[in-house]
Amino acid sequence: MRRYGYWLPFALAACSDQGVAPDAAPDAASDATVGTPSPLVEALAGKRVLWIGAHPDDESTVAPLLGEVCRDRGATCTFLLATRGENGDCNAPVVCGADLGTFRAGEMATAAALYGGSVVQLGLPDSSALRADEVAANWAALRGGPEALVEQFRAAIVAAAPEFIITFDPRHGTTCHPDHRAAAAYAVSAVLKLGASAPTTWLAEVTFAIQPNESAIGYLQTVASDTKVLTYDATRLLRTTGMTAWDVLLANLRAHKSQFVDARIAGFAAAPAEQRRVFILPLADVADPDPRYVLCD
């Protein structure tokens, strides 16, 4: 895996000095008991929260956490997407039509409505290359160079005025998808450009535990040995609906039916309780290079 500091103007090594520690620093313990206060939720409650991803449906990575803070605890949630996902698949039995990007943008609007949120699209091309640095270069070439594209991300962040940002970890992008990694790398560079005025920024440290035939699909911590990663227990009950936070994930997936067929959603519904968790790493706690996070080719 190539460090994204090599293909964007700012290296991640600068993160430890850029002062975006959480307002209410959660500890690393799991919110193991349903109904007990969650430090992560308490930090986000009532705040302006911005998710930055590459495609419609990427927000599912942190959907349980957003479900509680946006639905129950008064956070204002915005979803900033680099692409419309126009080069993805359209899974049967959904009929997506000739313009998959427009169809998926509509799915994203439906998903955002689950959180009372809004969507911002940057309109960059989906899946333009097989490597994250190549995707980043392709995007930059369309927008006047890397610095110009970092500025576009920065301007979008400023317009949303978040107090918290959540995005992928650019080192792996959860699935090693090059678009995930490129979008997160530009987001991190934009955060660093904001300097002392940068919102608190968190990285999603989620990977998937997939049983044969997708009979169960759960979430695991990307690097289990990283004790700085914070845990949100998605078996928690939401106050307003009686749903669990994991149920919000299932509703989010149903909004993206072009990407998640019923059988796959059933796999998520069958995840064991210990795999119904979201994992977050504060950007200020990231060490680069960290060989534990060298996960992608």
N, C-alpha and C positions, 0 to 999 in steps of 0.2 A: 504494500500500500504506500502510495506517495503522500507525504505530509502536505496538507493543503496550504500551509505557509509557503510552499514552493510555487504554487500557481495562483495565489492571490496576494495583494499588496501587503497584508499584515500576517505575521506568524502568530499562531496560537500561543506561543510562549509569552506574548505580551499580556495574556488574559489575567495572569496572577497579579498584575500591577494596575489593572484598569478600574478597580474599585466598584464592582457590581455585586457585592455580597448581599444576601437576602436581607430585607428589612426586618423580618422576624425569622432568625436563622433556625430552621428546623434541625432536630438532631437526626441521626442516621437510623434510629429505631423504626421498625414497622408499626403502622397503626393497627396492631394485631386484633384489637377488640372492637367489634362493630359498635358504632355509637359513641365511642370515645373521641375526644377532640383530636383532629389531625393537624399537626404543625404545618404541613403543606397547605391544607385548606385555609387555615387561619391566616397564613401569609397572603393568600390570594383573595380572600373574601372581600367583596366590595371594591376590588381594584380593577383597573383596565388591563386586560390580558390579551396578548397578541400571540397567536400560533403562526409560525412561518414554516411552510412546507413546500414541496415541489409540485404535488398533484392533488386534485380532489381525492379524498379518502385518506390522505396521509395523517389527518388529524386523529384517525382512529387509534394511533399509537398512544395518545394521551387522553382519549375520549372519556374514560371513567373519571379522571381527575377533573377535567373540564365540566363533566356532567354535574358534579357536586358544586363546584365554585360558581358556575354560570347559572345553573337552574335553581340552586338552593340558597346560595350565599351572596347573590347580588353583584357578582363580577360582570363587567362589560367585556364581551369576548369578540375579537376580530380574527379573521382567518386570512392571512396573506399567502398567496400561492404564486410560485414562479411560473407554472405552466397550467394549461387547461387539461392536460392528460390526453391530448388528441391522438397520440400514437399508441395508446394502450389497447387492451383487448375489450371486446364487448361480449360478455358471457351470455349464452342462452339461458333462459328464454326471453331476455330483454331484447327489444328491437330498438337499436340506437340510432338508426338512420345513417346518412352519409357523413354527417358532421359529428364525430364522436366528441370533439372538444366542447361543442355547444351542449350536447346531451349531458356530459359529465359536469359542466358548469351548472346545469340545472340541478343535478344530483347534489352538488356542493351547496347550493342555495337551500335545498331541503335539509341537508345535514346541519348547516349553520342555524337554521330555524329551531332545531332542537335545543340550542343553547341561547336563543334570542340574539344570535350574533349576526355579523355582516361579513361579506367576502370582498377582498381586494385581489385582483388578478394583474400580474405583471405581463402576461402574454408572451413569455419566452417559449421557444420550441421544446416540445416534449421528446425525450429519448433521442437526442441528437448525436450521441456518441456512446461508446462502451466504457469509457474511463471518465472519472470525475474531473480530472484536469482538462480533458478534451471538451467535456460539456461546458465547463467554466469558460474555456477559450472561445467556444462557439457562441455562447451567450454574449460574452464581452464584445466579440466582433460585430454583433448586431446592434450594440448599444453604445458604440464609441470608445470601447476599451475597458479594461478592468476597473480603473478608477471611476469612470463614468457610470458603470453598472453598480459599483458599491454605492455611489451617490444616489442612484435610483432606489436602491434598497433603503438607504438612510432616509431619503425623503418620504418613502412609504411608511417607515417606522415613525418618523416625526409626525406625519399626518394622523396616524392612529393614536398617537400620544399614549403608548402603553406605560404602565408602571412595571409590568413583568412581560418578558418574552420567553416563550418556550419554542424550541426548534430541535431538529435532529442533531446528533453529535456528528460533525463533519468527518470524523475519523472512520465511521462505519455506516452512518445513515440508517441504522437499524437493520437493513437488509443488504447493505453494500450497493444499493442502487445508485448509479453515478449522479442522477438528478437530485436525489436526496442529499447527497454529500455536497454537491455544488451549491444548491440553494442554501444549505446551512452554513457553508463556508462564506458565502457572500453576506449572509445575515450576521455572522460573527464579525466579519470585517467592518460592516456598517455599525455594529455596536461599538467596536473599538474606536471607530472614527468619531463617535459621539463623546468619547472621553468621559469626563466626570458627570455629564448629564445622561449617561447611558442608563436605560432601564435595567433592573435586575434581570439576568438572563440565565435560563436553565436549559440543559440539554437532556433529551430523552435517551435513557440508557435501557431500552427495551429490546429484547430479541424474542424469538418465538420457540415454544416447545410444541412440536407437531407430532401427534401420534400417527401410526400408519393409517392410510386412507382418510386422513384429516378427521378421525373420529373424535379427537379432542385437540384443541388449539389454545394454548395458554401463553402467558408472558413470563419471561425470565429476565433477570438482571444481566446485562451484556457481559460485564466482567465481575463475577461474583466476589472477587477478592478486593474490589475497590470499596473501602469502608466509608468513603465520602459520599457515596450514592445514597439518596434519600428514597424512602419507600412509601407509597400510598396504597392502602389496602382497599381494593375495589369491591369487597363484599359489604362495604358500608351501606347502610340504608339512607336514602335521600329523604329529607324531612317533608318535602312538599308532595311527593308522589307515592311513597312506600316502595318504590323501585330500589334496587341496588345500583351502585355506580357501574357495575359490570353490565347491568341491563341497559344502561345508556349506551355502552359500547355496542351492544347488539342492535339497538335502534339506529345507531350511527351507521353500522354496516348495512342495514336494510335500506337506508337512504341511498346507498351506492350499489344498487342491485346489478348494474352493469359489470361490477367488479367482484361481487360476493354473491354467489348462488346460495340457495337455501341450505344445501348440504354443508357448505363451508361455514355458514353462520351457525348451523347446528353444532359444528365442531367447537366454535368459540363458546357456545352455550354449555357445552359439556366440559369445559376446562375445570380442573380441580381447584378447590378454594385456594390452595397455596400458590397457584399460578394466576390468580386474579389480582394482579398488582401492577402498578405503574412505577417506574424507576426514574429518578431525576438527579442530575448532577449539576450543581451550581457552576456556571462558567468560571467563576473566580477560583474554583478548586481544581481546575483542569491542569494537569502537568503534561507538557509536550516537549520532547517525545516521551511516550509511555508505551513500552513494548507490549504491555497487556492489551492494548487497543489496536495492535496491528492485526486486523482481522480480514482485510480485503486484499485482493490481488492488485 
